[in-house]
Amino acid sequence: MALHEACGFRHAGTLQAVGFKHGHRHDVGFWQRLAAGGAEMAAGEILPVAAVWPEGAGA
């Protein structure tokens, strides 16, 4: 977690006991960092999945 914080990420939330590995349940944490430009950055054009990932559109 210290690595994420050192890179500018902040803890955005935790889902409790949703992960399962080696026979045990684990919490899953979410981390976020604002993109360059932050909140002032204008939203980009919304594209359909097929426009940015054609091979995944039919899956």
PDB file with SEQRES, HELIX, SHEET and CRYST1 records, atoms N, CA, C and O in Angstrom:
SEQRES   1 A   59  MET ALA LEU HIS GLU ALA CYS GLY PHE ARG HIS ALA GLY          
SEQRES   2 A   59  THR LEU GLN ALA VAL GLY PHE LYS HIS GLY HIS ARG HIS          
SEQRES   3 A   59  ASP VAL GLY PHE TRP GLN ARG LEU ALA ALA GLY GLY ALA          
SEQRES   4 A   59  GLU MET ALA ALA GLY GLU ILE LEU PRO VAL ALA ALA VAL          
SEQRES   5 A   59  TRP PRO GLU GLY ALA GLY ALA                                  
HELIX    1 AA1 ALA A    2  ALA A    6  1                                   5    
HELIX    2 AA2 GLY A   38  GLU A   40  5                                   3    
HELIX    3 AA3 VAL A   49  VAL A   52  1                                   4    
HELIX    4 AA4 PRO A   54  GLY A   56  5                                   3    
SHEET    1 AA1 2 ARG A  10  LYS A  21  0                                        
SHEET    2 AA1 2 HIS A  24  GLN A  32 -1                                        
CRYST1    1.000    1.000    1.000  90.00  90.00  90.00 P 1           1          
ATOM      1  N   MET A   1       0.812  -1.190   0.000  1.00  0.00           N  
ATOM      2  CA  MET A   1       0.000   0.000   0.000  1.00  0.00           C  
ATOM      3  C   MET A   1       0.856   1.254   0.000  1.00  0.00           C  
ATOM      4  O   MET A   1       0.471   2.263  -0.590  1.00  0.00           O  
ATOM      5  N   ALA A   2       1.988   1.208   0.640  1.00  0.00           N  
ATOM      6  CA  ALA A   2       2.859   2.376   0.668  1.00  0.00           C  
ATOM      7  C   ALA A   2       3.357   2.714  -0.733  1.00  0.00           C  
ATOM      8  O   ALA A   2       3.539   3.887  -1.059  1.00  0.00           O  
ATOM      9  N   LEU A   3       3.576   1.702  -1.557  1.00  0.00           N  
ATOM     10  CA  LEU A   3       4.008   1.944  -2.937  1.00  0.00           C  
ATOM     11  C   LEU A   3       2.935   2.709  -3.703  1.00  0.00           C  
ATOM     12  O   LEU A   3       3.242   3.666  -4.413  1.00  0.00           O  
ATOM     13  N   HIS A   4       1.689   2.297  -3.566  1.00  0.00           N  
ATOM     14  CA  HIS A   4       0.594   2.982  -4.259  1.00  0.00           C  
ATOM     15  C   HIS A   4       0.504   4.442  -3.814  1.00  0.00           C  
ATOM     16  O   HIS A   4       0.363   5.342  -4.641  1.00  0.00           O  
ATOM     17  N   GLU A   5       0.587   4.667  -2.515  1.00  0.00           N  
ATOM     18  CA  GLU A   5       0.507   6.032  -1.994  1.00  0.00           C  
ATOM     19  C   GLU A   5       1.685   6.864  -2.462  1.00  0.00           C  
ATOM     20  O   GLU A   5       1.524   8.046  -2.765  1.00  0.00           O  
ATOM     21  N   ALA A   6       2.870   6.265  -2.526  1.00  0.00           N  
ATOM     22  CA  ALA A   6       4.058   6.978  -2.989  1.00  0.00           C  
ATOM     23  C   ALA A   6       3.941   7.372  -4.457  1.00  0.00           C  
ATOM     24  O   ALA A   6       4.568   8.336  -4.894  1.00  0.00           O  
ATOM     25  N   CYS A   7       3.141   6.631  -5.218  1.00  0.00           N  
ATOM     26  CA  CYS A   7       2.936   6.911  -6.646  1.00  0.00           C  
ATOM     27  C   CYS A   7       1.731   7.822  -6.886  1.00  0.00           C  
ATOM     28  O   CYS A   7       1.350   8.051  -8.034  1.00  0.00           O  
ATOM     29  N   GLY A   8       1.134   8.338  -5.824  1.00  0.00           N  
ATOM     30  CA  GLY A   8       0.046   9.290  -5.957  1.00  0.00           C  
ATOM     31  C   GLY A   8      -1.349   8.693  -5.944  1.00  0.00           C  
ATOM     32  O   GLY A   8      -2.325   9.408  -6.174  1.00  0.00           O  
ATOM     33  N   PHE A   9      -1.463   7.402  -5.682  1.00  0.00           N  
ATOM     34  CA  PHE A   9      -2.780   6.779  -5.611  1.00  0.00           C  
ATOM     35  C   PHE A   9      -3.368   6.978  -4.220  1.00  0.00           C  
ATOM     36  O   PHE A   9      -2.638   7.130  -3.240  1.00  0.00           O  
ATOM     37  N   ARG A  10      -4.708   6.973  -4.144  1.00  0.00           N  
ATOM     38  CA  ARG A  10      -5.361   7.028  -2.842  1.00  0.00           C  
ATOM     39  C   ARG A  10      -6.341   5.870  -2.753  1.00  0.00           C  
ATOM     40  O   ARG A  10      -6.876   5.413  -3.763  1.00  0.00           O  
ATOM     41  N   HIS A  11      -6.566   5.411  -1.554  1.00  0.00           N  
ATOM     42  CA  HIS A  11      -7.472   4.295  -1.327  1.00  0.00           C  
ATOM     43  C   HIS A  11      -8.890   4.759  -1.603  1.00  0.00           C  
ATOM     44  O   HIS A  11      -9.352   5.739  -1.019  1.00  0.00           O  
ATOM     45  N   ALA A  12      -9.592   4.047  -2.505  1.00  0.00           N  
ATOM     46  CA  ALA A  12     -10.940   4.443  -2.899  1.00  0.00           C  
ATOM     47  C   ALA A  12     -12.012   3.548  -2.295  1.00  0.00           C  
ATOM     48  O   ALA A  12     -13.192   3.900  -2.313  1.00  0.00           O  
ATOM     49  N   GLY A  13     -11.620   2.404  -1.766  1.00  0.00           N  
ATOM     50  CA  GLY A  13     -12.618   1.535  -1.160  1.00  0.00           C  
ATOM     51  C   GLY A  13     -12.126   0.106  -1.017  1.00  0.00           C  
ATOM     52  O   GLY A  13     -11.098  -0.273  -1.577  1.00  0.00           O  
ATOM     53  N   THR A  14     -12.877  -0.677  -0.258  1.00  0.00           N  
ATOM     54  CA  THR A  14     -12.543  -2.078  -0.023  1.00  0.00           C  
ATOM     55  C   THR A  14     -13.813  -2.919  -0.107  1.00  0.00           C  
ATOM     56  O   THR A  14     -14.832  -2.587   0.498  1.00  0.00           O  
ATOM     57  N   LEU A  15     -13.738  -4.004  -0.859  1.00  0.00           N  
ATOM     58  CA  LEU A  15     -14.814  -4.985  -0.898  1.00  0.00           C  
ATOM     59  C   LEU A  15     -14.385  -6.133   0.002  1.00  0.00           C  
ATOM     60  O   LEU A  15     -13.343  -6.748  -0.225  1.00  0.00           O  
ATOM     61  N   GLN A  16     -15.172  -6.420   1.006  1.00  0.00           N  
ATOM     62  CA  GLN A  16     -14.781  -7.413   1.996  1.00  0.00           C  
ATOM     63  C   GLN A  16     -15.142  -8.824   1.567  1.00  0.00           C  
ATOM     64  O   GLN A  16     -16.261  -9.101   1.134  1.00  0.00           O  
ATOM     65  N   ALA A  17     -14.165  -9.703   1.699  1.00  0.00           N  
ATOM     66  CA  ALA A  17     -14.318 -11.147   1.479  1.00  0.00           C  
ATOM     67  C   ALA A  17     -14.844 -11.503   0.090  1.00  0.00           C  
ATOM     68  O   ALA A  17     -15.612 -12.455  -0.047  1.00  0.00           O  
ATOM     69  N   VAL A  18     -14.447 -10.760  -0.941  1.00  0.00           N  
ATOM     70  CA  VAL A  18     -14.889 -11.089  -2.293  1.00  0.00           C  
ATOM     71  C   VAL A  18     -13.846 -11.883  -3.079  1.00  0.00           C  
ATOM     72  O   VAL A  18     -14.172 -12.522  -4.079  1.00  0.00           O  
ATOM     73  N   GLY A  19     -12.596 -11.840  -2.626  1.00  0.00           N  
ATOM     74  CA  GLY A  19     -11.551 -12.612  -3.274  1.00  0.00           C  
ATOM     75  C   GLY A  19     -11.445 -13.994  -2.652  1.00  0.00           C  
ATOM     76  O   GLY A  19     -11.750 -14.183  -1.474  1.00  0.00           O  
ATOM     77  N   PHE A  20     -11.008 -14.964  -3.457  1.00  0.00           N  
ATOM     78  CA  PHE A  20     -10.834 -16.322  -2.948  1.00  0.00           C  
ATOM     79  C   PHE A  20      -9.550 -16.879  -3.533  1.00  0.00           C  
ATOM     80  O   PHE A  20      -9.413 -16.991  -4.751  1.00  0.00           O  
ATOM     81  N   LYS A  21      -8.606 -17.229  -2.664  1.00  0.00           N  
ATOM     82  CA  LYS A  21      -7.307 -17.728  -3.114  1.00  0.00           C  
ATOM     83  C   LYS A  21      -6.753 -18.679  -2.062  1.00  0.00           C  
ATOM     84  O   LYS A  21      -6.769 -18.378  -0.869  1.00  0.00           O  
ATOM     85  N   HIS A  22      -6.271 -19.815  -2.507  1.00  0.00           N  
ATOM     86  CA  HIS A  22      -5.676 -20.819  -1.619  1.00  0.00           C  
ATOM     87  C   HIS A  22      -6.625 -21.218  -0.490  1.00  0.00           C  
ATOM     88  O   HIS A  22      -6.205 -21.432   0.647  1.00  0.00           O  
ATOM     89  N   GLY A  23      -7.922 -21.313  -0.829  1.00  0.00           N  
ATOM     90  CA  GLY A  23      -8.904 -21.777   0.138  1.00  0.00           C  
ATOM     91  C   GLY A  23      -9.358 -20.759   1.160  1.00  0.00           C  
ATOM     92  O   GLY A  23     -10.034 -21.117   2.125  1.00  0.00           O  
ATOM     93  N   HIS A  24      -9.000 -19.493   0.973  1.00  0.00           N  
ATOM     94  CA  HIS A  24      -9.372 -18.453   1.940  1.00  0.00           C  
ATOM     95  C   HIS A  24      -9.984 -17.253   1.225  1.00  0.00           C  
ATOM     96  O   HIS A  24      -9.622 -16.934   0.093  1.00  0.00           O  
ATOM     97  N   ARG A  25     -10.910 -16.601   1.902  1.00  0.00           N  
ATOM     98  CA  ARG A  25     -11.506 -15.361   1.405  1.00  0.00           C  
ATOM     99  C   ARG A  25     -10.577 -14.191   1.728  1.00  0.00           C  
ATOM    100  O   ARG A  25      -9.923 -14.173   2.771  1.00  0.00           O  
ATOM    101  N   HIS A  26     -10.529 -13.218   0.820  1.00  0.00           N  
ATOM    102  CA  HIS A  26      -9.678 -12.042   1.006  1.00  0.00           C  
ATOM    103  C   HIS A  26     -10.437 -10.777   0.632  1.00  0.00           C  
ATOM    104  O   HIS A  26     -11.302 -10.795  -0.243  1.00  0.00           O  
ATOM    105  N   ASP A  27     -10.104  -9.686   1.300  1.00  0.00           N  
ATOM    106  CA  ASP A  27     -10.641  -8.382   0.944  1.00  0.00           C  
ATOM    107  C   ASP A  27      -9.926  -7.897  -0.320  1.00  0.00           C  
ATOM    108  O   ASP A  27      -8.771  -8.248  -0.559  1.00  0.00           O  
ATOM    109  N   VAL A  28     -10.615  -7.093  -1.120  1.00  0.00           N  
ATOM    110  CA  VAL A  28     -10.033  -6.520  -2.326  1.00  0.00           C  
ATOM    111  C   VAL A  28     -10.119  -5.004  -2.202  1.00  0.00           C  
ATOM    112  O   VAL A  28     -11.198  -4.447  -2.003  1.00  0.00           O  
ATOM    113  N   GLY A  29      -8.968  -4.345  -2.321  1.00  0.00           N  
ATOM    114  CA  GLY A  29      -8.914  -2.890  -2.224  1.00  0.00           C  
ATOM    115  C   GLY A  29      -8.866  -2.243  -3.587  1.00  0.00           C  
ATOM    116  O   GLY A  29      -8.290  -2.794  -4.525  1.00  0.00           O  
ATOM    117  N   PHE A  30      -9.471  -1.071  -3.701  1.00  0.00           N  
ATOM    118  CA  PHE A  30      -9.443  -0.294  -4.926  1.00  0.00           C  
ATOM    119  C   PHE A  30      -8.653   0.985  -4.670  1.00  0.00           C  
ATOM    120  O   PHE A  30      -8.832   1.648  -3.648  1.00  0.00           O  
ATOM    121  N   TRP A  31      -7.780   1.320  -5.613  1.00  0.00           N  
ATOM    122  CA  TRP A  31      -6.938   2.504  -5.533  1.00  0.00           C  
ATOM    123  C   TRP A  31      -7.159   3.323  -6.779  1.00  0.00           C  
ATOM    124  O   TRP A  31      -7.384   2.769  -7.855  1.00  0.00           O  
ATOM    125  N   GLN A  32      -7.099   4.645  -6.649  1.00  0.00           N  
ATOM    126  CA  GLN A  32      -7.283   5.500  -7.816  1.00  0.00           C  
ATOM    127  C   GLN A  32      -6.323   6.672  -7.788  1.00  0.00           C  
ATOM    128  O   GLN A  32      -5.828   7.081  -6.737  1.00  0.00           O  
ATOM    129  N   ARG A  33      -6.077   7.200  -8.980  1.00  0.00           N  
ATOM    130  CA  ARG A  33      -5.242   8.386  -9.129  1.00  0.00           C  
ATOM    131  C   ARG A  33      -5.819   9.194 -10.279  1.00  0.00           C  
ATOM    132  O   ARG A  33      -6.148   8.638 -11.326  1.00  0.00           O  
ATOM    133  N   LEU A  34      -5.941  10.487 -10.094  1.00  0.00           N  
ATOM    134  CA  LEU A  34      -6.472  11.330 -11.156  1.00  0.00           C  
ATOM    135  C   LEU A  34      -5.527  11.319 -12.351  1.00  0.00           C  
ATOM    136  O   LEU A  34      -4.307  11.293 -12.191  1.00  0.00           O  
ATOM    137  N   ALA A  35      -6.100  11.340 -13.538  1.00  0.00           N  
ATOM    138  CA  ALA A  35      -5.310  11.421 -14.762  1.00  0.00           C  
ATOM    139  C   ALA A  35      -4.642  12.789 -14.830  1.00  0.00           C  
ATOM    140  O   ALA A  35      -5.040  13.720 -14.130  1.00  0.00           O  
ATOM    141  N   ALA A  36      -3.625  12.904 -15.679  1.00  0.00           N  
ATOM    142  CA  ALA A  36      -2.950  14.186 -15.879  1.00  0.00           C  
ATOM    143  C   ALA A  36      -3.996  15.231 -16.231  1.00  0.00           C  
ATOM    144  O   ALA A  36      -4.834  14.989 -17.100  1.00  0.00           O  
ATOM    145  N   GLY A  37      -3.969  16.363 -15.592  1.00  0.00           N  
ATOM    146  CA  GLY A  37      -4.960  17.404 -15.828  1.00  0.00           C  
ATOM    147  C   GLY A  37      -6.030  17.427 -14.753  1.00  0.00           C  
ATOM    148  O   GLY A  37      -6.696  18.442 -14.551  1.00  0.00           O  
ATOM    149  N   GLY A  38      -6.192  16.311 -14.068  1.00  0.00           N  
ATOM    150  CA  GLY A  38      -7.128  16.236 -12.956  1.00  0.00           C  
ATOM    151  C   GLY A  38      -8.554  16.542 -13.328  1.00  0.00           C  
ATOM    152  O   GLY A  38      -8.989  16.255 -14.443  1.00  0.00           O  
ATOM    153  N   ALA A  39      -9.283  17.122 -12.400  1.00  0.00           N  
ATOM    154  CA  ALA A  39     -10.706  17.371 -12.569  1.00  0.00           C  
ATOM    155  C   ALA A  39     -10.984  18.434 -13.642  1.00  0.00           C  
ATOM    156  O   ALA A  39     -12.097  18.501 -14.163  1.00  0.00           O  
ATOM    157  N   GLU A  40     -10.001  19.251 -13.973  1.00  0.00           N  
ATOM    158  CA  GLU A  40     -10.210  20.304 -14.961  1.00  0.00           C  
ATOM    159  C   GLU A  40     -10.217  19.750 -16.383  1.00  0.00           C  
ATOM    160  O   GLU A  40     -10.659  20.433 -17.306  1.00  0.00           O  
ATOM    161  N   MET A  41      -9.739  18.540 -16.570  1.00  0.00           N  
ATOM    162  CA  MET A  41      -9.637  17.957 -17.897  1.00  0.00           C  
ATOM    163  C   MET A  41     -11.028  17.658 -18.454  1.00  0.00           C  
ATOM    164  O   MET A  41     -11.870  17.083 -17.765  1.00  0.00           O  
ATOM    165  N   ALA A  42     -11.259  18.050 -19.696  1.00  0.00           N  
ATOM    166  CA  ALA A  42     -12.554  17.801 -20.341  1.00  0.00           C  
ATOM    167  C   ALA A  42     -12.717  16.318 -20.643  1.00  0.00           C  
ATOM    168  O   ALA A  42     -11.744  15.624 -20.941  1.00  0.00           O  
ATOM    169  N   ALA A  43     -13.936  15.845 -20.564  1.00  0.00           N  
ATOM    170  CA  ALA A  43     -14.216  14.446 -20.879  1.00  0.00           C  
ATOM    171  C   ALA A  43     -14.028  14.214 -22.372  1.00  0.00           C  
ATOM    172  O   ALA A  43     -14.359  15.073 -23.190  1.00  0.00           O  
ATOM    173  N   GLY A  44     -13.499  13.056 -22.717  1.00  0.00           N  
ATOM    174  CA  GLY A  44     -13.303  12.706 -24.117  1.00  0.00           C  
ATOM    175  C   GLY A  44     -14.588  12.162 -24.732  1.00  0.00           C  
ATOM    176  O   GLY A  44     -15.597  11.969 -24.053  1.00  0.00           O  
ATOM    177  N   GLU A  45     -14.517  11.926 -26.018  1.00  0.00           N  
ATOM    178  CA  GLU A  45     -15.664  11.366 -26.729  1.00  0.00           C  
ATOM    179  C   GLU A  45     -15.923   9.936 -26.252  1.00  0.00           C  
ATOM    180  O   GLU A  45     -14.981   9.166 -26.063  1.00  0.00           O  
ATOM    181  N   ILE A  46     -17.175   9.586 -26.060  1.00  0.00           N  
ATOM    182  CA  ILE A  46     -17.544   8.238 -25.655  1.00  0.00           C  
ATOM    183  C   ILE A  46     -17.669   7.391 -26.910  1.00  0.00           C  
ATOM    184  O   ILE A  46     -18.441   7.716 -27.813  1.00  0.00           O  
ATOM    185  N   LEU A  47     -16.909   6.304 -26.965  1.00  0.00           N  
ATOM    186  CA  LEU A  47     -16.890   5.430 -28.128  1.00  0.00           C  
ATOM    187  C   LEU A  47     -17.453   4.066 -27.783  1.00  0.00           C  
ATOM    188  O   LEU A  47     -17.341   3.627 -26.638  1.00  0.00           O  
ATOM    189  N   PRO A  48     -18.059   3.383 -28.751  1.00  0.00           N  
ATOM    190  CA  PRO A  48     -18.492   2.012 -28.500  1.00  0.00           C  
ATOM    191  C   PRO A  48     -17.273   1.102 -28.358  1.00  0.00           C  
ATOM    192  O   PRO A  48     -16.206   1.388 -28.901  1.00  0.00           O  
ATOM    193  N   VAL A  49     -17.441   0.022 -27.633  1.00  0.00           N  
ATOM    194  CA  VAL A  49     -16.345  -0.917 -27.406  1.00  0.00           C  
ATOM    195  C   VAL A  49     -15.732  -1.369 -28.727  1.00  0.00           C  
ATOM    196  O   VAL A  49     -14.508  -1.441 -28.842  1.00  0.00           O  
ATOM    197  N   ALA A  50     -16.555  -1.672 -29.719  1.00  0.00           N  
ATOM    198  CA  ALA A  50     -16.064  -2.161 -31.008  1.00  0.00           C  
ATOM    199  C   ALA A  50     -15.107  -1.173 -31.684  1.00  0.00           C  
ATOM    200  O   ALA A  50     -14.257  -1.587 -32.472  1.00  0.00           O  
ATOM    201  N   ALA A  51     -15.231   0.116 -31.391  1.00  0.00           N  
ATOM    202  CA  ALA A  51     -14.364   1.116 -31.998  1.00  0.00           C  
ATOM    203  C   ALA A  51     -12.955   1.089 -31.416  1.00  0.00           C  
ATOM    204  O   ALA A  51     -11.999   1.468 -32.092  1.00  0.00           O  
ATOM    205  N   VAL A  52     -12.820   0.656 -30.203  1.00  0.00           N  
ATOM    206  CA  VAL A  52     -11.501   0.640 -29.560  1.00  0.00           C  
ATOM    207  C   VAL A  52     -10.962  -0.759 -29.339  1.00  0.00           C  
ATOM    208  O   VAL A  52      -9.780  -0.929 -29.039  1.00  0.00           O  
ATOM    209  N   TRP A  53     -11.824  -1.774 -29.485  1.00  0.00           N  
ATOM    210  CA  TRP A  53     -11.421  -3.166 -29.255  1.00  0.00           C  
ATOM    211  C   TRP A  53     -12.243  -4.073 -30.151  1.00  0.00           C  
ATOM    212  O   TRP A  53     -13.085  -4.825 -29.660  1.00  0.00           O  
ATOM    213  N   PRO A  54     -12.008  -4.016 -31.489  1.00  0.00           N  
ATOM    214  CA  PRO A  54     -12.853  -4.738 -32.433  1.00  0.00           C  
ATOM    215  C   PRO A  54     -12.936  -6.245 -32.194  1.00  0.00           C  
ATOM    216  O   PRO A  54     -14.011  -6.825 -32.347  1.00  0.00           O  
ATOM    217  N   GLU A  55     -11.840  -6.889 -31.827  1.00  0.00           N  
ATOM    218  CA  GLU A  55     -11.869  -8.338 -31.634  1.00  0.00           C  
ATOM    219  C   GLU A  55     -12.632  -8.753 -30.390  1.00  0.00           C  
ATOM    220  O   GLU A  55     -13.008  -9.918 -30.267  1.00  0.00           O  
ATOM    221  N   GLY A  56     -12.870  -7.836 -29.467  1.00  0.00           N  
ATOM    222  CA  GLY A  56     -13.583  -8.162 -28.246  1.00  0.00           C  
ATOM    223  C   GLY A  56     -15.072  -7.861 -28.308  1.00  0.00           C  
ATOM    224  O   GLY A  56     -15.813  -8.198 -27.386  1.00  0.00           O  
ATOM    225  N   ALA A  57     -15.514  -7.229 -29.391  1.00  0.00           N  
ATOM    226  CA  ALA A  57     -16.900  -6.793 -29.478  1.00  0.00           C  
ATOM    227  C   ALA A  57     -17.885  -7.961 -29.510  1.00  0.00           C  
ATOM    228  O   ALA A  57     -18.985  -7.851 -28.970  1.00  0.00           O  
ATOM    229  N   GLY A  58     -17.507  -9.070 -30.131  1.00  0.00           N  
ATOM    230  CA  GLY A  58     -18.426 -10.190 -30.234  1.00  0.00           C  
ATOM    231  C   GLY A  58     -18.286 -11.216 -29.132  1.00  0.00           C  
ATOM    232  O   GLY A  58     -19.040 -12.189 -29.082  1.00  0.00           O  
ATOM    233  N   ALA A  59     -17.327 -11.005 -28.251  1.00  0.00           N  
ATOM    234  CA  ALA A  59     -17.066 -12.001 -27.198  1.00  0.00           C  
ATOM    235  C   ALA A  59     -18.029 -11.868 -26.050  1.00  0.00           C  
ATOM    236  O   ALA A  59     -17.947 -12.627 -25.085  1.00  0.00           O  
TER     237      ALA A  59                                                      
END                                                                             
